[in-house]
Amino acid sequence: MNTELARDLAALLGPEGIRQGDDVRPYLHDSTEMQGLSGRADAVAVPGSVEEVQELVCWCYERGVPIVPRGGGTGFAGGAVPVEGGVVLSLERLNRVLRFDPELWRMNVEAGVRTGRVHQLARESGLYFPPDPGASEQSMIGGNVACNAAGPHSFKYGVTGAWVTGLEAVVAEGRLVRFGGPVRKDVAGLDVRSLLVGSEGVLGVIVSAWLRLIPAPEAQVPIAASYPSVEAGVAALGRVYGYGLVPAALEYFDEGWPPGPPFPRACTPTPASSWSPKPTAAARRPRP
């Protein structure tokens, strides 16, 4: 940590706007930590409003200080890891639902709103937000948009960008820009919204997003099947798709699944040396 830089940022954002000491450690990695990737930060900033994000970006821009935007830190691409130092800009405190119009199937949220919260709000109103990247209780909408995150249900419903109709972002010099909006016809001019989706903070810091929703499926029917070989399991997946069925999720598990004991504790398991799980194809398809 650069103590002088941290002191300057504390003067800019207030003491609650920075992290110091042991509180810095969680901001030096994302889910790639299990592969050994970790970084170093000169400072960790946690602005509490869009205006503070603007002030921070402007301050860093004028001084040539690099910024690494960060959401929930659940990514597997290393995009939130400060491998070359700089200021980690965490958006965790921008966690407001700015507007929710269930009758119009849309929601406007700040970047730090957890994905699981969006799922819950939609579900409570009979609606559905399909993108489901892992760790939904930790991942944040801003990070999902910046990485164009996917998840199992992208097989049918597409990745996060397909569900974003508008964005607000802070770009160089601290300017707040808006592209798109709450309705699908907000498409006048260049499609910069699509350019920002998946840009991983290179073009700007995403601070809020308009999300579109759909009515929730009437039911979800899980289907699992076992096959004697990898070839047979893969062929089964091809047949599902070839028949014109579009499951909400279509997954394949090899011999490494399931992890741990395959039987409930109340049962007497077969000795591990003689038990061998078979490849499994799993499909979940909502009823029409």
HUFEN-V925076 format. One record per helix or strand of 3 or more residues. SS is the DSSP state (H for helix, E for strand). FROM is the first residue (numbers start at 1). TO is the last residue. Records with the same first field share a line. If there is no record, write none. Layout:
SS->FROM-TO, FROM-TO
This chain:
H->3-13, 15-17, 21-28, 31-35, 50-63, 102-104, 115-124, 141-147, 154-157, 160-163, 172-174, 192-196, 230-242, 272-274
E->43-45, 67-70, 87-90, 97-101, 106-110, 164-171, 175-180, 205-212, 220-227, 249-253, 279-286
